[in-house]
């Protein structure tokens, strides 16, 4: 009996785009194991310190990478690796596809405020979303053929998961370049509000 090859699916994007909830629902539908990088870092102490200014742990990329490789090699099911710096810790040769979730910066700002993010953290994350940082990093590391961008703005988790499943099944094309927050905000004369500090 031929062993079925497990898929390694990366779900990344700026904080607040819905990576965790989308990964959990997707995992339940395709019978996959989820590795949440944020939870893994905390649970296994894979960090080198604390960034007080940003109120976050300083992840030890090398240790996380080793640990994720270990989990992938032992897994018997598909794996979903979720986190905003998944690209830094999952090697290109291991992944099947990376989904970059995108969200309208105005929606994101509301989410950050609800999470009580500090002003500087809000500005940095909004700038990262507007300037396509996660998309750029993913294409640079994995190549254009292993990347699919999905706009989650004003959509339900279920709706986004169904789109991901269609792409995984080859029923829908992988696409990138589907959002242009820079152009949108510029047209609406709102760009200065978000990028004034950069």
FIMIVEX-836361 format. One line per field, with one value per residue: residue in three letters; y, x, z of N, C-alpha, C, CB in turn. Coordinates in steps of 0.1 Angstrom, whole numbers, always signed. Last residue first. Glycine has a CB too. Layout:
<palums>
resn = c(ALA; ...)
n_py = c(Y; ...)
n_px = c(X; ...)
n_pz = c(Z; ...)
ca_py = c(Y; ...)
ca_px = c(X; ...)
ca_pz = c(Z; ...)
c_py = c(Y; ...)
c_px = c(X; ...)
c_pz = c(Z; ...)
cb_py = c(Y; ...)
cb_px = c(X; ...)
cb_pz = c(Z; ...)
</palums>
This chain:
<palums>
resn = c(UNK; UNK; UNK; UNK; UNK; UNK; UNK; UNK; UNK; UNK; UNK; UNK; UNK; UNK; UNK; UNK; UNK; UNK; UNK; UNK; UNK; UNK; UNK; UNK; UNK; UNK; UNK; UNK; UNK; UNK; UNK; UNK; UNK; UNK; UNK; UNK; UNK; UNK; UNK; UNK; UNK; UNK; UNK; UNK; UNK; UNK; UNK; UNK; UNK; UNK; UNK; UNK; UNK; UNK; UNK; UNK; UNK; UNK; UNK; UNK; UNK; UNK; UNK; UNK; UNK; UNK; UNK; UNK; UNK; UNK; UNK; UNK; UNK; UNK; UNK; UNK; UNK; UNK; UNK; UNK; UNK; UNK; UNK; UNK; UNK; UNK; UNK; UNK; UNK; UNK; UNK; UNK; UNK; UNK; UNK; UNK; UNK; UNK; UNK; UNK; UNK; UNK; UNK; UNK; UNK; UNK; UNK; UNK; UNK; UNK; UNK; UNK; UNK; UNK; UNK; UNK; UNK; UNK; UNK; UNK; UNK; UNK; UNK; UNK; UNK; UNK; UNK; UNK; UNK; UNK; UNK; UNK; UNK; UNK; UNK; UNK; UNK; UNK; UNK; UNK; UNK; UNK; UNK; UNK; UNK; UNK; UNK; UNK; UNK; UNK; UNK; UNK; UNK; UNK; UNK; UNK; UNK; UNK; UNK; UNK; UNK; UNK; UNK; UNK; UNK; UNK; UNK; UNK; UNK; UNK; UNK; UNK; UNK; UNK; UNK; UNK; UNK; UNK; UNK; UNK; UNK; UNK; UNK; UNK; UNK; UNK; UNK; UNK; UNK; UNK; UNK; UNK; UNK; UNK; UNK; UNK; UNK; UNK)
n_py = c(+565; +578; +578; +557; +563; +589; +588; +574; +584; +590; +570; +565; +555; +531; +518; +515; +500; +477; +458; +423; +403; +392; +357; +325; +294; +285; +258; +231; +220; +216; +240; +257; +247; +253; +281; +285; +275; +294; +316; +308; +304; +330; +355; +388; +413; +401; +383; +374; +354; +341; +316; +300; +285; +300; +320; +311; +312; +337; +356; +351; +358; +385; +396; +389; +404; +431; +450; +475; +471; +454; +470; +491; +477; +471; +497; +507; +489; +493; +520; +517; +483; +466; +457; +444; +465; +475; +455; +457; +482; +477; +459; +475; +491; +473; +442; +415; +383; +355; +334; +300; +280; +245; +226; +227; +219; +236; +260; +255; +277; +301; +323; +319; +324; +347; +345; +312; +277; +249; +219; +188; +156; +129; +120; +135; +136; +158; +179; +179; +187; +212; +225; +225; +240; +265; +271; +275; +298; +318; +324; +355; +374; +383; +416; +445; +462; +468; +443; +414; +390; +360; +339; +310; +285; +272; +257; +275; +297; +285; +274; +296; +307; +286; +259; +234; +211; +184; +176; +171; +190; +202; +209; +227; +248; +257; +264; +284; +304; +311; +319; +340; +366; +389; +396; +400; +392; +358; +323; +289; +263; +228; +200; +167; +135; +110; +77; +49; +22; -12)
n_px = c(+61; +41; +19; +3; -24; -29; -21; -42; -67; -79; -88; -65; -49; -63; -59; -31; -26; -41; -49; -51; -41; -17; -23; -39; -47; -80; -99; -96; -76; -79; -70; -90; -111; -101; -102; -130; -138; -126; -141; -166; -160; -154; -169; -156; -144; -114; -97; -82; -54; -29; -6; +24; +39; +47; +65; +85; +92; +105; +91; +65; +67; +74; +51; +31; +39; +39; +21; +17; -5; +6; +26; +10; -3; +18; +27; +3; +1; +24; +20; -3; -9; -40; -66; -82; -96; -75; -73; -98; -96; -76; -88; -105; -86; -72; -86; -64; -53; -33; -17; -8; +14; +19; +37; +71; +97; +112; +111; +108; +95; +103; +95; +68; +56; +50; +23; +10; +6; +7; -9; -4; -19; -5; +16; +47; +75; +82; +69; +83; +109; +103; +97; +122; +138; +123; +127; +155; +157; +141; +129; +111; +105; +71; +59; +56; +73; +89; +98; +104; +122; +140; +140; +119; +104; +89; +67; +46; +54; +58; +33; +17; +28; +24; +4; -2; -28; -34; -64; -89; -103; -119; -102; -85; -103; -107; -80; -74; -92; -83; -56; -58; -70; -56; -42; -9; -6; +0; -5; -3; +10; +8; +19; +5; +18; +12; +4; +21; +6; +8)
n_pz = c(+89; +102; +84; +75; +82; +73; +47; +34; +28; +3; -12; -27; -6; +0; -24; -27; -4; -7; -29; -35; -51; -54; -64; -63; -75; -86; -75; -73; -59; -32; -23; -32; -16; +10; +9; +7; +32; +48; +43; +53; +80; +88; +67; +58; +59; +44; +35; +6; +2; -20; -21; -33; -48; -70; -62; -33; -6; -1; -16; -9; +19; +18; +5; +24; +46; +36; +23; +34; +51; +70; +81; +91; +111; +128; +136; +149; +170; +184; +193; +210; +221; +219; +227; +211; +200; +184; +165; +153; +141; +123; +105; +91; +78; +63; +53; +54; +41; +45; +25; +25; +9; +3; +11; +25; +25; +11; +27; +63; +86; +98; +84; +79; +103; +116; +123; +119; +116; +97; +95; +80; +76; +96; +110; +119; +121; +106; +119; +143; +133; +123; +147; +159; +142; +144; +170; +171; +153; +165; +194; +198; +223; +231; +237; +239; +227; +249; +257; +245; +262; +249; +233; +232; +236; +256; +249; +251; +235; +210; +205; +202; +179; +160; +161; +141; +138; +116; +99; +85; +72; +92; +112; +99; +95; +121; +128; +109; +116; +141; +135; +115; +114; +114; +136; +123; +88; +79; +71; +71; +52; +52; +40; +35; +32; +9; +18; +7; -9; +0)
ca_py = c(+557; +576; +591; +557; +550; +585; +595; +568; +580; +600; +575; +570; +567; +542; +520; +523; +513; +486; +469; +435; +405; +405; +367; +339; +301; +289; +272; +236; +223; +205; +228; +259; +247; +239; +274; +289; +268; +280; +316; +312; +293; +320; +346; +374; +412; +413; +378; +385; +354; +352; +320; +311; +279; +289; +324; +312; +299; +324; +356; +349; +345; +375; +397; +384; +389; +425; +436; +473; +480; +449; +457; +494; +482; +460; +487; +513; +490; +480; +516; +525; +496; +468; +467; +436; +456; +483; +458; +444; +480; +487; +455; +464; +497; +479; +457; +421; +398; +361; +347; +310; +290; +258; +223; +231; +211; +223; +259; +256; +265; +288; +323; +319; +310; +345; +356; +322; +290; +257; +234; +197; +169; +136; +110; +136; +125; +145; +175; +176; +174; +201; +223; +218; +227; +258; +269; +265; +285; +312; +319; +341; +374; +374; +404; +436; +457; +479; +451; +428; +396; +372; +343; +324; +287; +282; +250; +262; +299; +293; +265; +287; +315; +290; +274; +239; +225; +188; +180; +161; +182; +197; +199; +214; +241; +252; +254; +271; +298; +305; +309; +328; +354; +385; +401; +397; +401; +371; +334; +300; +274; +241; +210; +181; +145; +121; +90; +58; +34; +0)
ca_px = c(+71; +53; +26; +18; -18; -33; -13; -29; -65; -71; -97; -77; -45; -62; -73; -39; -19; -45; -40; -55; -56; -19; -16; -37; -39; -66; -98; -109; -73; -84; -62; -77; -112; -103; -89; -121; -143; -121; -127; -165; -165; -144; -170; -160; -158; -122; -107; -88; -69; -34; -20; +17; +35; +38; +51; +83; +85; +110; +105; +69; +63; +83; +64; +30; +38; +51; +22; +29; -7; -5; +30; +19; -11; +11; +36; +9; -10; +22; +31; -4; -3; -26; -58; -72; -103; -80; -62; -95; -107; -74; -77; -111; -96; -65; -87; -76; -52; -46; -15; -19; +13; +13; +29; +57; +87; +111; +104; +116; +91; +106; +108; +77; +57; +63; +27; +17; +0; +15; -12; +0; -16; -16; +10; +33; +68; +87; +65; +69; +107; +108; +86; +110; +141; +125; +114; +149; +164; +138; +142; +111; +114; +82; +58; +49; +62; +83; +89; +104; +109; +137; +153; +122; +113; +99; +80; +45; +51; +69; +45; +14; +27; +38; +3; +9; -24; -29; -50; -83; -94; -125; -113; -80; -97; -118; -87; -66; -93; -96; -59; -50; -78; -63; -56; -18; -4; -6; +2; -13; +13; +1; +23; +7; +12; +21; -1; +19; +14; +0)
ca_pz = c(+82; +110; +87; +73; +85; +87; +57; +35; +42; +10; -2; -34; -13; +10; -19; -37; -6; +4; -30; -27; -51; -60; -55; -68; -65; -89; -77; -79; -73; -41; -19; -37; -31; +6; +10; -4; +19; +49; +39; +39; +72; +89; +78; +55; +60; +49; +45; +13; +4; -11; -24; -25; -36; -73; -65; -48; -12; +5; -16; -23; +15; +25; +0; +10; +47; +41; +18; +26; +39; +62; +76; +81; +100; +122; +130; +137; +161; +179; +184; +197; +223; +215; +236; +217; +208; +195; +174; +160; +151; +133; +114; +100; +87; +74; +52; +59; +41; +48; +31; +24; +20; -1; +0; +24; +33; +5; +14; +50; +78; +105; +90; +68; +98; +111; +114; +127; +116; +105; +93; +91; +71; +89; +101; +117; +129; +102; +106; +144; +141; +114; +136; +166; +145; +131; +165; +179; +150; +152; +189; +194; +212; +233; +230; +248; +219; +241; +266; +240; +261; +258; +239; +230; +225; +260; +250; +257; +249; +216; +206; +214; +191; +164; +163; +149; +137; +130; +99; +94; +64; +79; +115; +104; +83; +114; +136; +109; +103; +140; +145; +113; +116; +101; +135; +135; +99; +77; +77; +71; +61; +48; +50; +31; +40; +13; +13; +18; -10; +0)
c_py = c(+565; +569; +589; +569; +550; +572; +591; +575; +574; +597; +586; +576; +573; +555; +532; +527; +522; +500; +480; +446; +418; +409; +381; +348; +315; +296; +275; +251; +228; +208; +216; +246; +248; +238; +260; +282; +272; +272; +302; +311; +296; +309; +336; +365; +398; +410; +389; +381; +366; +352; +330; +314; +289; +282; +312; +314; +299; +312; +342; +348; +341; +361; +387; +385; +383; +410; +428; +459; +478; +458; +452; +481; +485; +465; +477; +504; +496; +480; +503; +521; +503; +482; +467; +444; +447; +475; +466; +447; +467; +485; +464; +460; +487; +486; +464; +436; +403; +376; +353; +322; +299; +267; +237; +228; +215; +214; +245; +253; +265; +275; +310; +318; +309; +331; +355; +333; +300; +271; +241; +211; +178; +149; +117; +125; +125; +133; +161; +172; +170; +187; +212; +215; +219; +243; +261; +261; +273; +299; +311; +337; +359; +375; +396; +422; +447; +474; +462; +436; +411; +378; +355; +328; +302; +285; +260; +256; +285; +294; +272; +278; +306; +298; +278; +254; +228; +203; +184; +164; +172; +188; +194; +204; +227; +243; +248; +260; +284; +298; +302; +317; +340; +373; +397; +403; +397; +379; +347; +312; +284; +252; +223; +190; +159; +131; +101; +71; +43; +13)
c_px = c(+77; +64; +39; +25; -2; -26; -16; -21; -51; -69; -91; -86; -57; -58; -72; -53; -27; -39; -44; -45; -60; -34; -19; -30; -37; -60; -83; -108; -86; -82; -66; -68; -98; -104; -90; -108; -134; -126; -121; -150; -163; -147; -158; -160; -164; -137; -116; -99; -73; -49; -25; +3; +27; +33; +42; +68; +84; +105; +111; +84; +67; +80; +74; +44; +37; +50; +34; +31; +5; -6; +19; +24; -2; +2; +29; +18; -4; +11; +29; +7; -3; -22; -43; -63; -94; -88; -66; -83; -103; -84; -75; -100; -103; -75; -81; -75; -65; -44; -28; -16; +1; +13; +24; +50; +73; +101; +102; +107; +98; +102; +112; +92; +68; +66; +42; +22; +7; +10; -2; -4; -13; -11; -2; +28; +53; +80; +69; +64; +92; +106; +91; +99; +129; +128; +114; +135; +158; +144; +139; +125; +116; +92; +71; +47; +53; +71; +82; +94; +111; +124; +152; +134; +115; +109; +92; +59; +52; +66; +56; +27; +26; +37; +17; +8; -12; -24; -47; -68; -86; -116; -119; -91; -92; -113; -99; -73; -86; -98; -73; -55; -71; -72; -63; -32; -13; -3; -5; -7; +1; +4; +17; +11; +15; +13; +8; +15; +11; +9)
c_pz = c(+71; +102; +94; +76; +84; +91; +71; +46; +45; +25; +6; -24; -20; +4; -9; -31; -15; +1; -20; -30; -43; -60; -62; -58; -71; -76; -78; -82; -80; -56; -29; -35; -37; -10; +6; -3; +7; +36; +39; +34; +57; +79; +77; +67; +56; +48; +50; +22; +12; -10; -14; -30; -27; -60; -67; -50; -27; -3; -12; -24; +0; +20; +5; +4; +33; +41; +24; +21; +29; +49; +66; +74; +89; +110; +122; +129; +148; +168; +177; +188; +209; +218; +232; +227; +216; +205; +186; +169; +159; +144; +126; +110; +97; +84; +64; +57; +47; +48; +33; +31; +16; +12; -6; +10; +30; +13; +9; +38; +65; +97; +95; +72; +87; +107; +110; +117; +125; +105; +102; +86; +83; +83; +93; +107; +125; +109; +102; +130; +141; +120; +127; +155; +150; +133; +152; +174; +158; +149; +176; +190; +209; +221; +233; +241; +226; +233; +258; +247; +255; +256; +248; +237; +222; +249; +253; +259; +257; +231; +213; +216; +203; +177; +168; +150; +146; +128; +114; +95; +72; +71; +103; +107; +88; +102; +128; +117; +102; +126; +142; +122; +114; +103; +123; +132; +111; +89; +73; +78; +59; +57; +45; +43; +34; +20; +18; +12; +1; +0)
cb_py = c(+545; +569; +599; +553; +539; +582; +610; +569; +569; +614; +564; +558; +564; +538; +507; +515; +510; +481; +475; +432; +393; +406; +365; +345; +294; +299; +280; +232; +211; +203; +224; +271; +258; +233; +275; +305; +272; +273; +324; +326; +290; +315; +338; +368; +422; +425; +372; +396; +341; +366; +307; +323; +274; +279; +332; +299; +297; +323; +367; +360; +343; +376; +412; +393; +385; +430; +436; +479; +494; +450; +447; +501; +495; +453; +481; +526; +500; +470; +517; +540; +496; +464; +463; +429; +447; +495; +466; +434; +477; +502; +454; +452; +505; +490; +461; +418; +403; +355; +356; +303; +298; +257; +214; +246; +213; +216; +267; +245; +264; +288; +334; +332; +305; +350; +369; +316; +289; +256; +238; +196; +175; +139; +98; +149; +128; +144; +186; +189; +176; +203; +236; +227; +226; +265; +283; +269; +286; +322; +309; +338; +381; +359; +405; +442; +450; +485; +458; +428; +397; +382; +346; +332; +280; +277; +243; +253; +305; +308; +260; +278; +325; +299; +278; +235; +234; +179; +192; +147; +191; +209; +207; +216; +249; +263; +260; +274; +307; +316; +314; +331; +354; +383; +415; +403; +416; +370; +335; +296; +281; +239; +210; +187; +144; +127; +93; +60; +40; +0)
cb_px = c(+65; +50; +17; +20; -23; -49; -15; -22; -75; -78; -102; -83; -34; -52; -78; -41; -5; -41; -40; -57; -63; -13; -1; -51; -25; -66; -104; -121; -68; -99; -65; -69; -122; -116; -85; -119; -157; -127; -119; -170; -180; -142; -183; -151; -165; -118; -100; -93; -73; -29; -30; +26; +48; +45; +52; +88; +72; +105; +111; +63; +48; +81; +70; +20; +25; +53; +23; +41; -7; -18; +32; +32; -19; +2; +46; +17; -21; +18; +44; -3; +11; -25; -60; -63; -113; -89; -51; -90; -121; -75; -64; -115; -107; -55; -102; -78; -50; -52; -4; -33; +26; -1; +17; +56; +90; +125; +112; +126; +75; +99; +110; +75; +44; +74; +24; +28; -15; +31; -27; +15; -27; -28; +5; +29; +70; +102; +71; +60; +112; +123; +84; +105; +153; +136; +106; +148; +179; +142; +148; +102; +128; +78; +57; +35; +68; +94; +97; +102; +101; +148; +163; +110; +107; +107; +83; +36; +37; +69; +49; +2; +15; +44; -9; +24; -36; -17; -47; -85; -84; -129; -124; -72; -86; -127; -93; -53; -87; -107; -58; -36; -90; -53; -56; -12; -7; -21; +17; -27; +26; -15; +38; -6; +16; +28; -15; +32; +12; -10)
cb_pz = c(+77; +122; +96; +58; +77; +87; +55; +22; +45; +9; +7; -42; -23; +22; -12; -49; -12; +17; -45; -12; -46; -73; -53; -72; -62; -100; -64; -71; -80; -39; -5; -30; -36; +12; +25; -4; +17; +61; +50; +37; +75; +103; +78; +44; +51; +40; +57; +3; +11; -17; -25; -24; -28; -81; -78; -55; -5; +19; -8; -32; +16; +40; +3; +2; +55; +55; +3; +33; +44; +69; +87; +86; +105; +132; +140; +141; +166; +190; +191; +201; +229; +200; +250; +207; +200; +190; +166; +149; +144; +127; +106; +91; +79; +69; +49; +74; +26; +61; +23; +28; +21; -7; +3; +26; +48; +6; +4; +51; +76; +118; +100; +59; +93; +121; +120; +135; +121; +101; +94; +94; +62; +99; +108; +112; +143; +105; +96; +148; +156; +111; +129; +177; +156; +123; +163; +194; +154; +141; +201; +183; +216; +236; +215; +250; +206; +231; +278; +224; +275; +256; +228; +235; +212; +272; +237; +249; +251; +209; +192; +211; +190; +153; +172; +144; +141; +134; +90; +90; +56; +71; +124; +117; +77; +109; +149; +116; +91; +141; +159; +115; +107; +90; +136; +148; +95; +74; +72; +78; +56; +47; +53; +24; +55; +0; +17; +27; -24; +12)
</palums>
